[in-house]
Amino acid sequence: ANPLRRGVKHLKVVYSKEVPLTPDYEACGEDARVHGKQVPGSSAFVPSVAGLILAGEVVKDLIKA
């Protein structure tokens, strides 16, 4: 059982079990090396894909009802 659930069993969520990668600042531009910041390339599409996955689950639940 997931320790973060805290007894919540009726709420559907989207999450990933993948371990985050450590950014390679050397492969980035000068700004990332100086400031230690790098925006993940996936940040543009991951939230919308997660929304589509959850919307698909909602549609499946509505069809079953």
PDBQT receptor file of N, H, CA, C and O in Angstrom, charges set to zero:
ATOM      1  N   ALA A   1       0.847  -1.193   0.000  1.00  0.00    +0.000 N 
ATOM      2  CA  ALA A   1       0.000   0.000   0.000  1.00  0.00    +0.000 C 
ATOM      3  C   ALA A   1       0.886   1.247   0.000  1.00  0.00    +0.000 C 
ATOM      4  O   ALA A   1       1.966   1.264   0.590  1.00  0.00    +0.000 OA
ATOM      5  N   ASN A   2       0.413   2.258  -0.657  1.00  0.00    +0.000 N 
ATOM      6  H   ASN A   2      -0.464   2.245  -1.136  1.00  0.00    +0.000 HD
ATOM      7  CA  ASN A   2       1.153   3.514  -0.753  1.00  0.00    +0.000 C 
ATOM      8  C   ASN A   2       1.019   4.279   0.568  1.00  0.00    +0.000 C 
ATOM      9  O   ASN A   2      -0.101   4.540   1.006  1.00  0.00    +0.000 OA
ATOM     10  N   PRO A   3       2.126   4.644   1.207  1.00  0.00    +0.000 N 
ATOM     11  CA  PRO A   3       2.041   5.347   2.500  1.00  0.00    +0.000 C 
ATOM     12  C   PRO A   3       1.437   6.745   2.389  1.00  0.00    +0.000 C 
ATOM     13  O   PRO A   3       1.020   7.310   3.400  1.00  0.00    +0.000 OA
ATOM     14  N   LEU A   4       1.382   7.317   1.184  1.00  0.00    +0.000 N 
ATOM     15  H   LEU A   4       1.721   6.858   0.362  1.00  0.00    +0.000 HD
ATOM     16  CA  LEU A   4       0.812   8.655   1.033  1.00  0.00    +0.000 C 
ATOM     17  C   LEU A   4      -0.711   8.640   0.922  1.00  0.00    +0.000 C 
ATOM     18  O   LEU A   4      -1.335   9.701   0.955  1.00  0.00    +0.000 OA
ATOM     19  N   ARG A   5      -1.312   7.479   0.794  1.00  0.00    +0.000 N 
ATOM     20  H   ARG A   5      -0.805   6.618   0.767  1.00  0.00    +0.000 HD
ATOM     21  CA  ARG A   5      -2.761   7.409   0.610  1.00  0.00    +0.000 C 
ATOM     22  C   ARG A   5      -3.528   7.887   1.839  1.00  0.00    +0.000 C 
ATOM     23  O   ARG A   5      -4.564   8.539   1.702  1.00  0.00    +0.000 OA
ATOM     24  N   ARG A   6      -3.044   7.579   3.015  1.00  0.00    +0.000 N 
ATOM     25  H   ARG A   6      -2.203   7.050   3.126  1.00  0.00    +0.000 HD
ATOM     26  CA  ARG A   6      -3.668   8.013   4.275  1.00  0.00    +0.000 C 
ATOM     27  C   ARG A   6      -5.148   7.637   4.360  1.00  0.00    +0.000 C 
ATOM     28  O   ARG A   6      -5.964   8.422   4.845  1.00  0.00    +0.000 OA
ATOM     29  N   GLY A   7      -5.485   6.458   3.896  1.00  0.00    +0.000 N 
ATOM     30  H   GLY A   7      -4.823   5.821   3.502  1.00  0.00    +0.000 HD
ATOM     31  CA  GLY A   7      -6.851   5.970   4.006  1.00  0.00    +0.000 C 
ATOM     32  C   GLY A   7      -7.795   6.455   2.928  1.00  0.00    +0.000 C 
ATOM     33  O   GLY A   7      -8.975   6.105   2.962  1.00  0.00    +0.000 OA
ATOM     34  N   VAL A   8      -7.334   7.242   1.974  1.00  0.00    +0.000 N 
ATOM     35  H   VAL A   8      -6.375   7.527   1.947  1.00  0.00    +0.000 HD
ATOM     36  CA  VAL A   8      -8.197   7.730   0.895  1.00  0.00    +0.000 C 
ATOM     37  C   VAL A   8      -8.241   6.661  -0.184  1.00  0.00    +0.000 C 
ATOM     38  O   VAL A   8      -7.227   6.375  -0.821  1.00  0.00    +0.000 OA
ATOM     39  N   LYS A   9      -9.417   6.066  -0.391  1.00  0.00    +0.000 N 
ATOM     40  H   LYS A   9     -10.240   6.299   0.126  1.00  0.00    +0.000 HD
ATOM     41  CA  LYS A   9      -9.539   4.983  -1.365  1.00  0.00    +0.000 C 
ATOM     42  C   LYS A   9     -10.500   5.311  -2.497  1.00  0.00    +0.000 C 
ATOM     43  O   LYS A   9     -10.582   4.544  -3.456  1.00  0.00    +0.000 OA
ATOM     44  N   HIS A  10     -11.219   6.404  -2.426  1.00  0.00    +0.000 N 
ATOM     45  H   HIS A  10     -11.152   7.027  -1.647  1.00  0.00    +0.000 HD
ATOM     46  CA  HIS A  10     -12.240   6.714  -3.423  1.00  0.00    +0.000 C 
ATOM     47  C   HIS A  10     -11.822   7.813  -4.400  1.00  0.00    +0.000 C 
ATOM     48  O   HIS A  10     -12.627   8.223  -5.237  1.00  0.00    +0.000 OA
ATOM     49  N   LEU A  11     -10.603   8.290  -4.313  1.00  0.00    +0.000 N 
ATOM     50  H   LEU A  11      -9.949   7.956  -3.634  1.00  0.00    +0.000 HD
ATOM     51  CA  LEU A  11     -10.144   9.389  -5.148  1.00  0.00    +0.000 C 
ATOM     52  C   LEU A  11      -9.130   8.879  -6.167  1.00  0.00    +0.000 C 
ATOM     53  O   LEU A  11      -8.095   8.324  -5.800  1.00  0.00    +0.000 OA
ATOM     54  N   LYS A  12      -9.439   9.073  -7.455  1.00  0.00    +0.000 N 
ATOM     55  H   LYS A  12     -10.281   9.524  -7.753  1.00  0.00    +0.000 HD
ATOM     56  CA  LYS A  12      -8.508   8.657  -8.501  1.00  0.00    +0.000 C 
ATOM     57  C   LYS A  12      -7.505   9.773  -8.754  1.00  0.00    +0.000 C 
ATOM     58  O   LYS A  12      -7.867  10.948  -8.821  1.00  0.00    +0.000 OA
ATOM     59  N   VAL A  13      -6.250   9.395  -8.894  1.00  0.00    +0.000 N 
ATOM     60  H   VAL A  13      -5.956   8.441  -8.839  1.00  0.00    +0.000 HD
ATOM     61  CA  VAL A  13      -5.182  10.361  -9.137  1.00  0.00    +0.000 C 
ATOM     62  C   VAL A  13      -4.271   9.843 -10.244  1.00  0.00    +0.000 C 
ATOM     63  O   VAL A  13      -4.267   8.652 -10.558  1.00  0.00    +0.000 OA
ATOM     64  N   VAL A  14      -3.507  10.750 -10.825  1.00  0.00    +0.000 N 
ATOM     65  H   VAL A  14      -3.510  11.717 -10.570  1.00  0.00    +0.000 HD
ATOM     66  CA  VAL A  14      -2.496  10.388 -11.817  1.00  0.00    +0.000 C 
ATOM     67  C   VAL A  14      -1.138  10.682 -11.195  1.00  0.00    +0.000 C 
ATOM     68  O   VAL A  14      -0.893  11.792 -10.723  1.00  0.00    +0.000 OA
ATOM     69  N   TYR A  15      -0.259   9.692 -11.195  1.00  0.00    +0.000 N 
ATOM     70  H   TYR A  15      -0.457   8.790 -11.579  1.00  0.00    +0.000 HD
ATOM     71  CA  TYR A  15       1.075   9.891 -10.642  1.00  0.00    +0.000 C 
ATOM     72  C   TYR A  15       2.042   8.945 -11.338  1.00  0.00    +0.000 C 
ATOM     73  O   TYR A  15       1.634   8.059 -12.087  1.00  0.00    +0.000 OA
ATOM     74  N   SER A  16       3.304   9.143 -11.085  1.00  0.00    +0.000 N 
ATOM     75  H   SER A  16       3.636   9.863 -10.476  1.00  0.00    +0.000 HD
ATOM     76  CA  SER A  16       4.338   8.305 -11.678  1.00  0.00    +0.000 C 
ATOM     77  C   SER A  16       5.209   7.725 -10.579  1.00  0.00    +0.000 C 
ATOM     78  O   SER A  16       5.501   8.394  -9.588  1.00  0.00    +0.000 OA
ATOM     79  N   LYS A  17       5.620   6.487 -10.757  1.00  0.00    +0.000 N 
ATOM     80  H   LYS A  17       5.382   5.943 -11.562  1.00  0.00    +0.000 HD
ATOM     81  CA  LYS A  17       6.524   5.841  -9.804  1.00  0.00    +0.000 C 
ATOM     82  C   LYS A  17       7.980   6.021 -10.213  1.00  0.00    +0.000 C 
ATOM     83  O   LYS A  17       8.880   5.525  -9.535  1.00  0.00    +0.000 OA
ATOM     84  N   GLU A  18       8.218   6.728 -11.318  1.00  0.00    +0.000 N 
ATOM     85  H   GLU A  18       7.487   7.131 -11.868  1.00  0.00    +0.000 HD
ATOM     86  CA  GLU A  18       9.585   6.932 -11.799  1.00  0.00    +0.000 C 
ATOM     87  C   GLU A  18      10.369   7.828 -10.844  1.00  0.00    +0.000 C 
ATOM     88  O   GLU A  18       9.834   8.787 -10.288  1.00  0.00    +0.000 OA
ATOM     89  N   VAL A  19      11.627   7.503 -10.669  1.00  0.00    +0.000 N 
ATOM     90  H   VAL A  19      12.062   6.724 -11.121  1.00  0.00    +0.000 HD
ATOM     91  CA  VAL A  19      12.521   8.322  -9.855  1.00  0.00    +0.000 C 
ATOM     92  C   VAL A  19      12.983   9.496 -10.719  1.00  0.00    +0.000 C 
ATOM     93  O   VAL A  19      13.416   9.279 -11.851  1.00  0.00    +0.000 OA
ATOM     94  N   PRO A  20      12.905  10.737 -10.220  1.00  0.00    +0.000 N 
ATOM     95  CA  PRO A  20      13.337  11.887 -11.020  1.00  0.00    +0.000 C 
ATOM     96  C   PRO A  20      14.823  11.802 -11.363  1.00  0.00    +0.000 C 
ATOM     97  O   PRO A  20      15.638  11.347 -10.559  1.00  0.00    +0.000 OA
ATOM     98  N   LEU A  21      15.153  12.243 -12.560  1.00  0.00    +0.000 N 
ATOM     99  H   LEU A  21      14.491  12.612 -13.213  1.00  0.00    +0.000 HD
ATOM    100  CA  LEU A  21      16.546  12.270 -12.993  1.00  0.00    +0.000 C 
ATOM    101  C   LEU A  21      17.223  13.530 -12.478  1.00  0.00    +0.000 C 
ATOM    102  O   LEU A  21      16.586  14.572 -12.326  1.00  0.00    +0.000 OA
ATOM    103  N   THR A  22      18.503  13.428 -12.214  1.00  0.00    +0.000 N 
ATOM    104  H   THR A  22      19.021  12.581 -12.338  1.00  0.00    +0.000 HD
ATOM    105  CA  THR A  22      19.287  14.594 -11.820  1.00  0.00    +0.000 C 
ATOM    106  C   THR A  22      19.684  15.350 -13.082  1.00  0.00    +0.000 C 
ATOM    107  O   THR A  22      20.225  14.744 -14.008  1.00  0.00    +0.000 OA
ATOM    108  N   PRO A  23      19.430  16.659 -13.145  1.00  0.00    +0.000 N 
ATOM    109  CA  PRO A  23      19.767  17.419 -14.353  1.00  0.00    +0.000 C 
ATOM    110  C   PRO A  23      21.269  17.428 -14.623  1.00  0.00    +0.000 C 
ATOM    111  O   PRO A  23      22.078  17.456 -13.696  1.00  0.00    +0.000 OA
ATOM    112  N   ASP A  24      21.625  17.403 -15.890  1.00  0.00    +0.000 N 
ATOM    113  H   ASP A  24      20.967  17.380 -16.643  1.00  0.00    +0.000 HD
ATOM    114  CA  ASP A  24      23.021  17.489 -16.315  1.00  0.00    +0.000 C 
ATOM    115  C   ASP A  24      23.294  18.936 -16.694  1.00  0.00    +0.000 C 
ATOM    116  O   ASP A  24      23.063  19.339 -17.834  1.00  0.00    +0.000 OA
ATOM    117  N   TYR A  25      23.789  19.719 -15.732  1.00  0.00    +0.000 N 
ATOM    118  H   TYR A  25      23.977  19.391 -14.807  1.00  0.00    +0.000 HD
ATOM    119  CA  TYR A  25      23.996  21.148 -15.966  1.00  0.00    +0.000 C 
ATOM    120  C   TYR A  25      25.116  21.411 -16.968  1.00  0.00    +0.000 C 
ATOM    121  O   TYR A  25      25.132  22.459 -17.614  1.00  0.00    +0.000 OA
ATOM    122  N   GLU A  26      26.040  20.485 -17.102  1.00  0.00    +0.000 N 
ATOM    123  H   GLU A  26      26.027  19.633 -16.578  1.00  0.00    +0.000 HD
ATOM    124  CA  GLU A  26      27.138  20.669 -18.054  1.00  0.00    +0.000 C 
ATOM    125  C   GLU A  26      26.630  20.636 -19.493  1.00  0.00    +0.000 C 
ATOM    126  O   GLU A  26      27.196  21.299 -20.362  1.00  0.00    +0.000 OA
ATOM    127  N   ALA A  27      25.574  19.875 -19.752  1.00  0.00    +0.000 N 
ATOM    128  H   ALA A  27      25.114  19.336 -19.047  1.00  0.00    +0.000 HD
ATOM    129  CA  ALA A  27      25.037  19.768 -21.107  1.00  0.00    +0.000 C 
ATOM    130  C   ALA A  27      24.116  20.939 -21.438  1.00  0.00    +0.000 C 
ATOM    131  O   ALA A  27      23.693  21.093 -22.584  1.00  0.00    +0.000 OA
ATOM    132  N   CYS A  28      23.806  21.762 -20.442  1.00  0.00    +0.000 N 
ATOM    133  H   CYS A  28      24.150  21.637 -19.511  1.00  0.00    +0.000 HD
ATOM    134  CA  CYS A  28      22.896  22.896 -20.641  1.00  0.00    +0.000 C 
ATOM    135  C   CYS A  28      23.676  24.147 -21.017  1.00  0.00    +0.000 C 
ATOM    136  O   CYS A  28      24.904  24.135 -21.108  1.00  0.00    +0.000 OA
ATOM    137  N   GLY A  29      22.948  25.199 -21.228  1.00  0.00    +0.000 N 
ATOM    138  H   GLY A  29      21.951  25.209 -21.155  1.00  0.00    +0.000 HD
ATOM    139  CA  GLY A  29      23.572  26.475 -21.565  1.00  0.00    +0.000 C 
ATOM    140  C   GLY A  29      24.272  27.107 -20.374  1.00  0.00    +0.000 C 
ATOM    141  O   GLY A  29      24.229  26.588 -19.258  1.00  0.00    +0.000 OA
ATOM    142  N   GLU A  30      24.907  28.218 -20.628  1.00  0.00    +0.000 N 
ATOM    143  H   GLU A  30      24.942  28.639 -21.534  1.00  0.00    +0.000 HD
ATOM    144  CA  GLU A  30      25.670  28.942 -19.603  1.00  0.00    +0.000 C 
ATOM    145  C   GLU A  30      24.781  29.360 -18.435  1.00  0.00    +0.000 C 
ATOM    146  O   GLU A  30      25.207  29.298 -17.282  1.00  0.00    +0.000 OA
ATOM    147  N   ASP A  31      23.549  29.784 -18.721  1.00  0.00    +0.000 N 
ATOM    148  H   ASP A  31      23.202  29.834 -19.657  1.00  0.00    +0.000 HD
ATOM    149  CA  ASP A  31      22.631  30.245 -17.679  1.00  0.00    +0.000 C 
ATOM    150  C   ASP A  31      22.358  29.143 -16.661  1.00  0.00    +0.000 C 
ATOM    151  O   ASP A  31      22.328  29.406 -15.459  1.00  0.00    +0.000 OA
ATOM    152  N   ALA A  32      22.160  27.916 -17.128  1.00  0.00    +0.000 N 
ATOM    153  H   ALA A  32      22.184  27.703 -18.105  1.00  0.00    +0.000 HD
ATOM    154  CA  ALA A  32      21.884  26.805 -16.213  1.00  0.00    +0.000 C 
ATOM    155  C   ALA A  32      23.104  26.488 -15.363  1.00  0.00    +0.000 C 
ATOM    156  O   ALA A  32      22.965  26.144 -14.189  1.00  0.00    +0.000 OA
ATOM    157  N   ARG A  33      24.297  26.599 -15.935  1.00  0.00    +0.000 N 
ATOM    158  H   ARG A  33      24.410  26.878 -16.889  1.00  0.00    +0.000 HD
ATOM    159  CA  ARG A  33      25.513  26.310 -15.160  1.00  0.00    +0.000 C 
ATOM    160  C   ARG A  33      25.749  27.375 -14.097  1.00  0.00    +0.000 C 
ATOM    161  O   ARG A  33      26.189  27.063 -12.990  1.00  0.00    +0.000 OA
ATOM    162  N   VAL A  34      25.459  28.630 -14.427  1.00  0.00    +0.000 N 
ATOM    163  H   VAL A  34      25.102  28.884 -15.326  1.00  0.00    +0.000 HD
ATOM    164  CA  VAL A  34      25.700  29.730 -13.490  1.00  0.00    +0.000 C 
ATOM    165  C   VAL A  34      24.653  29.744 -12.385  1.00  0.00    +0.000 C 
ATOM    166  O   VAL A  34      24.994  29.876 -11.210  1.00  0.00    +0.000 OA
ATOM    167  N   HIS A  35      23.385  29.608 -12.751  1.00  0.00    +0.000 N 
ATOM    168  H   HIS A  35      23.108  29.500 -13.706  1.00  0.00    +0.000 HD
ATOM    169  CA  HIS A  35      22.295  29.743 -11.783  1.00  0.00    +0.000 C 
ATOM    170  C   HIS A  35      21.807  28.408 -11.224  1.00  0.00    +0.000 C 
ATOM    171  O   HIS A  35      21.034  28.394 -10.267  1.00  0.00    +0.000 OA
ATOM    172  N   GLY A  36      22.238  27.295 -11.795  1.00  0.00    +0.000 N 
ATOM    173  H   GLY A  36      22.866  27.306 -12.573  1.00  0.00    +0.000 HD
ATOM    174  CA  GLY A  36      21.824  25.987 -11.297  1.00  0.00    +0.000 C 
ATOM    175  C   GLY A  36      20.362  25.691 -11.520  1.00  0.00    +0.000 C 
ATOM    176  O   GLY A  36      19.764  24.915 -10.774  1.00  0.00    +0.000 OA
ATOM    177  N   LYS A  37      19.770  26.302 -12.547  1.00  0.00    +0.000 N 
ATOM    178  H   LYS A  37      20.255  26.931 -13.154  1.00  0.00    +0.000 HD
ATOM    179  CA  LYS A  37      18.351  26.087 -12.836  1.00  0.00    +0.000 C 
ATOM    180  C   LYS A  37      18.203  25.562 -14.253  1.00  0.00    +0.000 C 
ATOM    181  O   LYS A  37      18.879  26.012 -15.178  1.00  0.00    +0.000 OA
ATOM    182  N   GLN A  38      17.308  24.604 -14.403  1.00  0.00    +0.000 N 
ATOM    183  H   GLN A  38      16.758  24.238 -13.652  1.00  0.00    +0.000 HD
ATOM    184  CA  GLN A  38      17.016  24.065 -15.722  1.00  0.00    +0.000 C 
ATOM    185  C   GLN A  38      15.543  23.682 -15.743  1.00  0.00    +0.000 C 
ATOM    186  O   GLN A  38      15.082  22.937 -14.877  1.00  0.00    +0.000 OA
ATOM    187  N   VAL A  39      14.813  24.177 -16.711  1.00  0.00    +0.000 N 
ATOM    188  H   VAL A  39      15.187  24.782 -17.414  1.00  0.00    +0.000 HD
ATOM    189  CA  VAL A  39      13.398  23.839 -16.848  1.00  0.00    +0.000 C 
ATOM    190  C   VAL A  39      13.307  22.523 -17.602  1.00  0.00    +0.000 C 
ATOM    191  O   VAL A  39      13.869  22.400 -18.690  1.00  0.00    +0.000 OA
ATOM    192  N   PRO A  40      12.602  21.522 -17.043  1.00  0.00    +0.000 N 
ATOM    193  CA  PRO A  40      12.469  20.254 -17.757  1.00  0.00    +0.000 C 
ATOM    194  C   PRO A  40      11.729  20.448 -19.080  1.00  0.00    +0.000 C 
ATOM    195  O   PRO A  40      10.749  21.189 -19.150  1.00  0.00    +0.000 OA
ATOM    196  N   GLY A  41      12.200  19.785 -20.109  1.00  0.00    +0.000 N 
ATOM    197  H   GLY A  41      12.997  19.183 -20.052  1.00  0.00    +0.000 HD
ATOM    198  CA  GLY A  41      11.553  19.891 -21.413  1.00  0.00    +0.000 C 
ATOM    199  C   GLY A  41      10.144  19.329 -21.414  1.00  0.00    +0.000 C 
ATOM    200  O   GLY A  41       9.331  19.695 -22.263  1.00  0.00    +0.000 OA
ATOM    201  N   SER A  42       9.844  18.443 -20.473  1.00  0.00    +0.000 N 
ATOM    202  H   SER A  42      10.505  18.145 -19.784  1.00  0.00    +0.000 HD
ATOM    203  CA  SER A  42       8.522  17.822 -20.428  1.00  0.00    +0.000 C 
ATOM    204  C   SER A  42       7.478  18.714 -19.765  1.00  0.00    +0.000 C 
ATOM    205  O   SER A  42       6.292  18.386 -19.790  1.00  0.00    +0.000 OA
ATOM    206  N   SER A  43       7.890  19.831 -19.175  1.00  0.00    +0.000 N 
ATOM    207  H   SER A  43       8.853  20.097 -19.154  1.00  0.00    +0.000 HD
ATOM    208  CA  SER A  43       6.942  20.659 -18.424  1.00  0.00    +0.000 C 
ATOM    209  C   SER A  43       5.847  21.247 -19.301  1.00  0.00    +0.000 C 
ATOM    210  O   SER A  43       4.808  21.664 -18.789  1.00  0.00    +0.000 OA
ATOM    211  N   ALA A  44       6.057  21.288 -20.607  1.00  0.00    +0.000 N 
ATOM    212  H   ALA A  44       6.901  20.950 -21.023  1.00  0.00    +0.000 HD
ATOM    213  CA  ALA A  44       5.051  21.872 -21.496  1.00  0.00    +0.000 C 
ATOM    214  C   ALA A  44       3.886  20.928 -21.757  1.00  0.00    +0.000 C 
ATOM    215  O   ALA A  44       2.772  21.395 -21.991  1.00  0.00    +0.000 OA
ATOM    216  N   PHE A  45       4.103  19.623 -21.727  1.00  0.00    +0.000 N 
ATOM    217  H   PHE A  45       5.008  19.243 -21.537  1.00  0.00    +0.000 HD
ATOM    218  CA  PHE A  45       3.023  18.719 -22.109  1.00  0.00    +0.000 C 
ATOM    219  C   PHE A  45       2.585  17.737 -21.028  1.00  0.00    +0.000 C 
ATOM    220  O   PHE A  45       1.517  17.140 -21.164  1.00  0.00    +0.000 OA
ATOM    221  N   VAL A  46       3.341  17.545 -19.987  1.00  0.00    +0.000 N 
ATOM    222  H   VAL A  46       4.209  18.030 -19.877  1.00  0.00    +0.000 HD
ATOM    223  CA  VAL A  46       2.979  16.560 -18.968  1.00  0.00    +0.000 C 
ATOM    224  C   VAL A  46       1.663  16.898 -18.261  1.00  0.00    +0.000 C 
ATOM    225  O   VAL A  46       0.841  15.996 -18.103  1.00  0.00    +0.000 OA
ATOM    226  N   PRO A  47       1.409  18.140 -17.824  1.00  0.00    +0.000 N 
ATOM    227  CA  PRO A  47       0.128  18.422 -17.165  1.00  0.00    +0.000 C 
ATOM    228  C   PRO A  47      -1.080  18.147 -18.058  1.00  0.00    +0.000 C 
ATOM    229  O   PRO A  47      -2.089  17.623 -17.586  1.00  0.00    +0.000 OA
ATOM    230  N   SER A  48      -0.987  18.495 -19.339  1.00  0.00    +0.000 N 
ATOM    231  H   SER A  48      -0.168  18.921 -19.721  1.00  0.00    +0.000 HD
ATOM    232  CA  SER A  48      -2.131  18.259 -20.226  1.00  0.00    +0.000 C 
ATOM    233  C   SER A  48      -2.341  16.770 -20.475  1.00  0.00    +0.000 C 
ATOM    234  O   SER A  48      -3.482  16.319 -20.573  1.00  0.00    +0.000 OA
ATOM    235  N   VAL A  49      -1.272  16.009 -20.577  1.00  0.00    +0.000 N 
ATOM    236  H   VAL A  49      -0.345  16.375 -20.497  1.00  0.00    +0.000 HD
ATOM    237  CA  VAL A  49      -1.403  14.559 -20.769  1.00  0.00    +0.000 C 
ATOM    238  C   VAL A  49      -2.008  13.918 -19.521  1.00  0.00    +0.000 C 
ATOM    239  O   VAL A  49      -2.850  13.027 -19.629  1.00  0.00    +0.000 OA
ATOM    240  N   ALA A  50      -1.586  14.363 -18.347  1.00  0.00    +0.000 N 
ATOM    241  H   ALA A  50      -0.902  15.087 -18.259  1.00  0.00    +0.000 HD
ATOM    242  CA  ALA A  50      -2.162  13.839 -17.109  1.00  0.00    +0.000 C 
ATOM    243  C   ALA A  50      -3.656  14.149 -17.052  1.00  0.00    +0.000 C 
ATOM    244  O   ALA A  50      -4.446  13.317 -16.606  1.00  0.00    +0.000 OA
ATOM    245  N   GLY A  51      -4.044  15.335 -17.499  1.00  0.00    +0.000 N 
ATOM    246  H   GLY A  51      -3.403  16.011 -17.861  1.00  0.00    +0.000 HD
ATOM    247  CA  GLY A  51      -5.463  15.686 -17.548  1.00  0.00    +0.000 C 
ATOM    248  C   GLY A  51      -6.242  14.798 -18.493  1.00  0.00    +0.000 C 
ATOM    249  O   GLY A  51      -7.366  14.401 -18.188  1.00  0.00    +0.000 OA
ATOM    250  N   LEU A  52      -5.657  14.481 -19.640  1.00  0.00    +0.000 N 
ATOM    251  H   LEU A  52      -4.744  14.803 -19.888  1.00  0.00    +0.000 HD
ATOM    252  CA  LEU A  52      -6.322  13.589 -20.594  1.00  0.00    +0.000 C 
ATOM    253  C   LEU A  52      -6.459  12.174 -20.036  1.00  0.00    +0.000 C 
ATOM    254  O   LEU A  52      -7.481  11.522 -20.244  1.00  0.00    +0.000 OA
ATOM    255  N   ILE A  53      -5.442  11.702 -19.335  1.00  0.00    +0.000 N 
ATOM    256  H   ILE A  53      -4.611  12.232 -19.166  1.00  0.00    +0.000 HD
ATOM    257  CA  ILE A  53      -5.517  10.373 -18.722  1.00  0.00    +0.000 C 
ATOM    258  C   ILE A  53      -6.649  10.326 -17.703  1.00  0.00    +0.000 C 
ATOM    259  O   ILE A  53      -7.442   9.384 -17.689  1.00  0.00    +0.000 OA
ATOM    260  N   LEU A  54      -6.719  11.342 -16.854  1.00  0.00    +0.000 N 
ATOM    261  H   LEU A  54      -6.075  12.107 -16.866  1.00  0.00    +0.000 HD
ATOM    262  CA  LEU A  54      -7.768  11.386 -15.838  1.00  0.00    +0.000 C 
ATOM    263  C   LEU A  54      -9.144  11.563 -16.468  1.00  0.00    +0.000 C 
ATOM    264  O   LEU A  54     -10.117  10.978 -15.992  1.00  0.00    +0.000 OA
ATOM    265  N   ALA A  55      -9.241  12.358 -17.527  1.00  0.00    +0.000 N 
ATOM    266  H   ALA A  55      -8.450  12.833 -17.913  1.00  0.00    +0.000 HD
ATOM    267  CA  ALA A  55     -10.521  12.527 -18.232  1.00  0.00    +0.000 C 
ATOM    268  C   ALA A  55     -10.986  11.199 -18.817  1.00  0.00    +0.000 C 
ATOM    269  O   ALA A  55     -12.179  10.899 -18.804  1.00  0.00    +0.000 OA
ATOM    270  N   GLY A  56     -10.058  10.408 -19.327  1.00  0.00    +0.000 N 
ATOM    271  H   GLY A  56      -9.088  10.651 -19.338  1.00  0.00    +0.000 HD
ATOM    272  CA  GLY A  56     -10.409   9.083 -19.843  1.00  0.00    +0.000 C 
ATOM    273  C   GLY A  56     -10.987   8.194 -18.759  1.00  0.00    +0.000 C 
ATOM    274  O   GLY A  56     -11.932   7.443 -19.001  1.00  0.00    +0.000 OA
ATOM    275  N   GLU A  57     -10.420   8.278 -17.560  1.00  0.00    +0.000 N 
ATOM    276  H   GLU A  57      -9.652   8.887 -17.363  1.00  0.00    +0.000 HD
ATOM    277  CA  GLU A  57     -10.950   7.501 -16.434  1.00  0.00    +0.000 C 
ATOM    278  C   GLU A  57     -12.358   7.964 -16.059  1.00  0.00    +0.000 C 
ATOM    279  O   GLU A  57     -13.215   7.143 -15.734  1.00  0.00    +0.000 OA
ATOM    280  N   VAL A  58     -12.594   9.261 -16.102  1.00  0.00    +0.000 N 
ATOM    281  H   VAL A  58     -11.898   9.929 -16.366  1.00  0.00    +0.000 HD
ATOM    282  CA  VAL A  58     -13.931   9.796 -15.800  1.00  0.00    +0.000 C 
ATOM    283  C   VAL A  58     -14.943   9.267 -16.808  1.00  0.00    +0.000 C 
ATOM    284  O   VAL A  58     -16.034   8.842 -16.427  1.00  0.00    +0.000 OA
ATOM    285  N   VAL A  59     -14.591   9.289 -18.088  1.00  0.00    +0.000 N 
ATOM    286  H   VAL A  59     -13.705   9.634 -18.398  1.00  0.00    +0.000 HD
ATOM    287  CA  VAL A  59     -15.498   8.789 -19.131  1.00  0.00    +0.000 C 
ATOM    288  C   VAL A  59     -15.790   7.307 -18.907  1.00  0.00    +0.000 C 
ATOM    289  O   VAL A  59     -16.937   6.877 -19.030  1.00  0.00    +0.000 OA
ATOM    290  N   LYS A  60     -14.764   6.525 -18.579  1.00  0.00    +0.000 N 
ATOM    291  H   LYS A  60     -13.832   6.875 -18.479  1.00  0.00    +0.000 HD
ATOM    292  CA  LYS A  60     -14.984   5.094 -18.312  1.00  0.00    +0.000 C 
ATOM    293  C   LYS A  60     -15.934   4.899 -17.137  1.00  0.00    +0.000 C 
ATOM    294  O   LYS A  60     -16.809   4.034 -17.182  1.00  0.00    +0.000 OA
ATOM    295  N   ASP A  61     -15.763   5.707 -16.075  1.00  0.00    +0.000 N 
ATOM    296  H   ASP A  61     -15.052   6.409 -16.039  1.00  0.00    +0.000 HD
ATOM    297  CA  ASP A  61     -16.653   5.610 -14.914  1.00  0.00    +0.000 C 
ATOM    298  C   ASP A  61     -18.084   5.982 -15.282  1.00  0.00    +0.000 C 
ATOM    299  O   ASP A  61     -19.027   5.351 -14.806  1.00  0.00    +0.000 OA
ATOM    300  N   LEU A  62     -18.258   7.002 -16.126  1.00  0.00    +0.000 N 
ATOM    301  H   LEU A  62     -17.492   7.515 -16.513  1.00  0.00    +0.000 HD
ATOM    302  CA  LEU A  62     -19.602   7.413 -16.537  1.00  0.00    +0.000 C 
ATOM    303  C   LEU A  62     -20.280   6.347 -17.387  1.00  0.00    +0.000 C 
ATOM    304  O   LEU A  62     -21.489   6.143 -17.281  1.00  0.00    +0.000 OA
ATOM    305  N   ILE A  63     -19.518   5.676 -18.220  1.00  0.00    +0.000 N 
ATOM    306  H   ILE A  63     -18.535   5.842 -18.306  1.00  0.00    +0.000 HD
ATOM    307  CA  ILE A  63     -20.084   4.616 -19.060  1.00  0.00    +0.000 C 
ATOM    308  C   ILE A  63     -20.542   3.442 -18.208  1.00  0.00    +0.000 C 
ATOM    309  O   ILE A  63     -21.564   2.822 -18.501  1.00  0.00    +0.000 OA
ATOM    310  N   LYS A  64     -19.789   3.133 -17.151  1.00  0.00    +0.000 N 
ATOM    311  H   LYS A  64     -18.959   3.637 -16.913  1.00  0.00    +0.000 HD
ATOM    312  CA  LYS A  64     -20.144   2.027 -16.257  1.00  0.00    +0.000 C 
ATOM    313  C   LYS A  64     -21.396   2.331 -15.444  1.00  0.00    +0.000 C 
ATOM    314  O   LYS A  64     -22.148   1.416 -15.109  1.00  0.00    +0.000 OA
ATOM    315  N   ALA A  65     -21.632   3.609 -15.120  1.00  0.00    +0.000 N 
ATOM    316  H   ALA A  65     -21.020   4.352 -15.392  1.00  0.00    +0.000 HD
ATOM    317  CA  ALA A  65     -22.747   3.996 -14.238  1.00  0.00    +0.000 C 
ATOM    318  C   ALA A  65     -24.081   3.884 -14.928  1.00  0.00    +0.000 C 
ATOM    319  O   ALA A  65     -25.115   4.173 -14.325  1.00  0.00    +0.000 OA
TER     320      ALA A  65
